[in-house]
Amino acid sequence: MKNKKNEKTENTVKEKQKGGIKKIFQKIGNTLKKRWLIDGTKTIILVAILIAIYIGVNILLQNIVLPEIDCTESKIYSLSQETKDKVGNIEKEINITLINYSNYISLINFVERYVEMNNHIKIEKIDDLSARTDLMQKYSLNATDSLIIIKSGENEKTVNQSELYTYDYSTGEQKDTTEEALTNAIMDVTTEEKPKIYFMSNHTAYSTQYFSTIMTAIQKDANEVETLDILAKGGIPTDCDCLVISTLKEDLTEQEKDKIIEYIKNGGKLLLMCGPNIANVDLSNFQKVLDEYGITIEKGVIFEGDTNHMVAGYPDFIIEQTQSNSLTNKLNMTINFCLVDAAKITFNQDKLEELKVENEILGTTSEKAYVRTNLTQNSATRTEQDGKEESCTIAAIATKTIDDKKSKLIIFGNELFAMDMQVQMNGYGMLTVDLYNNKDLILNSIAYLTERENTITIRKNSETVNYTVTEQQNTTIMTIIFTLPVVIIIAGIIIWQLRRRKK
């Protein structure tokens, strides 16, 4: 009985609510009938007001420039704080020329962010390159080619479309590098003094010609790059901000060894890309350089036993991730790199404190990795002659304190990963430097060693989704936008005429 009584009460309340709503609509309808629709003049005024509001709102929305809000998680349409800090206060005149980018509205809008941030930056758009034969000849362009030119005074730098993106091979996502490319190009043309990077050219197993791609990339990253023969120069130049040494085929001379150690004690920076000593050459002088950091490069090539850490079918192509370290603290991505025929790197932990050296591991293999010294073995799996399975360090940072100076070193147990060495994978020819994020890793290493605060590395997820409406959906949208207001006006006129006849 109690439940029936409650249900009856609830039904009564609902009926009252419905009745109240009904009365409200009836009241509104009666008001329109009595005060507006009956009076033809007032109806015309009402229709005119509706039309005026409709037209006025459209004109207002067309003329008002509303601030754009970037709702994407990685802010792919906004300038980062790093760019604002570095570019915002530049007082030099900068001109950005966009050639054949009229169809890339998002890029044009992004470049305009730089103009809004700094009034010394100007944009020039060239959409008909056939009328500018001077540019076609200067930059070797076809009429349909795209190019971005950043110029300040006599300095200029070009950015190709391929430099506006890269890939995060850990997720397969495309990363937007537009801001990185544009900002570093602006810094390049406005920076008076650029870091000097020297590649040691003598005693090395491979000529510097094999490093042409990475040397060009380093130069484009607002650095000056030269080769160096220490004996010919009589030492390491005083303007050397970073010395790059790759795998040696013969030992350093006493003089070269002493000059490099002197460079270290003066706070010099080193990038070592040194693989295993396969030929078993006596490198005692070079080892004395490594001893300054308590480092040893072990003999033998590392083979990976975990298929998740190697290129399929190539156990000596080791895939490793770098994350949450000094090289990736500004990145919006995880860097995957691939070392080829890498050597195991060890630190003499007992001497690090005495040497005043601190180290940071950048990359290790899985625990299923092993070292092979007998390279005549063709087995793709571990044999009895191979070393035991263990995790091996393949990349690291070392910082040595000398009085009030700090010498920094980054070492990779391999140089092939940074070279123009072609390999065949699944029927495709690729350069090892282009495998995974190898090039990014080297560029970040140079930026870290040269303490380039104005060199930013920003990778943004390209999470844009292009939504294409169907023909039916497009018809519906157009009907709502354009037809509905007209229908309302016609309906108003018809009602007005009907009311007039009733009179």
RAFENQUI-V311592 format. One record per backbone hydrogen bond with DSSP energy under -1.0 kcal/mol. NH is the residue of the N-H (numbers start at 1). CO is the residue of the C=O. If there is no record, write none. Layout:
((NH;CO) (NH;CO))
This chain:
((5;1) (6;2) (7;3) (8;4) (9;5) (10;6) (11;7) (12;8) (13;9) (14;10) (15;11) (16;12) (17;13) (18;14) (19;15) (20;16) (21;17) (22;18) (23;19) (24;20) (25;21) (26;22) (27;23) (28;24) (29;25) (30;26) (31;27) (32;28) (33;29) (34;30) (35;31) (36;32) (37;32) (43;39) (44;40) (45;41) (46;42) (47;43) (48;44) (49;45) (50;46) (51;47) (52;48) (53;49) (54;50) (55;51) (56;52) (57;53) (58;54) (59;55) (60;56) (61;57) (62;58) (63;59) (64;60) (75;72) (78;75) (84;80) (85;81) (86;82) (87;83) (88;84) (90;87) (94;120) (95;151) (96;122) (97;149) (98;124) (99;147) (100;126) (104;101) (108;104) (109;105) (110;106) (111;107) (112;108) (113;110) (114;111) (116;112) (117;113) (118;114) (121;118) (122;94) (124;96) (126;98) (131;128) (132;129) (136;132) (137;133) (138;134) (139;135) (141;136) (145;142) (147;99) (148;159) (149;97) (150;157) (151;95) (152;155) (155;152) (157;150) (159;148) (163;160) (164;161) (166;175) (168;173) (171;168) (172;168) (175;166) (176;460) (177;164) (181;177) (182;178) (183;179) (184;180) (185;181) (186;182) (187;183) (188;184) (189;185) (190;186) (191;187) (197;224) (198;242) (199;226) (200;244) (201;228) (205;247) (210;207) (211;208) (212;209) (215;211) (216;212) (217;213) (218;214) (219;215) (220;216) (223;219) (224;195) (226;197) (228;199) (233;229) (234;230) (235;230) (240;237) (241;196) (242;196) (243;269) (244;198) (245;271) (247;273) (249;203) (250;203) (257;253) (258;254) (259;255) (260;256) (261;257) (262;258) (263;259) (264;260) (265;261) (266;262) (267;264) (268;263) (270;408) (271;243) (272;410) (273;245) (274;412) (278;276) (280;277) (287;283) (288;284) (289;285) (290;286) (291;287) (293;290) (295;290) (296;346) (298;344) (301;372) (302;342) (303;370) (304;315) (309;306) (311;317) (314;311) (317;314) (318;339) (319;309) (320;337) (322;335) (328;325) (331;328) (335;322) (337;320) (339;318) (341;316) (343;413) (345;393) (346;296) (348;294) (349;347) (351;348) (355;351) (357;352) (358;399) (360;397) (362;395) (363;395) (365;392) (369;366) (370;303) (372;301) (375;373) (377;374) (386;383) (387;371) (390;369) (394;363) (395;363) (396;411) (397;360) (398;409) (399;358) (400;407) (401;356) (402;405) (405;402) (407;400) (409;398) (410;270) (411;396) (412;272) (413;394) (414;412) (418;415) (419;416) (420;210) (421;419) (423;430) (425;428) (428;425) (430;423) (432;421) (433;419) (434;431) (435;432) (437;336) (438;435) (441;437) (442;438) (443;439) (444;440) (445;441) (446;442) (447;443) (448;444) (449;445) (450;446) (452;447) (453;451) (455;452) (460;176) (462;174) (463;461) (474;470) (475;471) (476;472) (477;473) (478;474) (479;475) (480;476) (481;477) (482;478) (483;479) (484;479) (487;483) (488;484) (489;485) (490;486) (491;487) (492;488) (493;489) (494;490) (495;491) (496;492) (497;493) (498;494) (499;495) (500;496) (501;497) (502;498) (503;499))
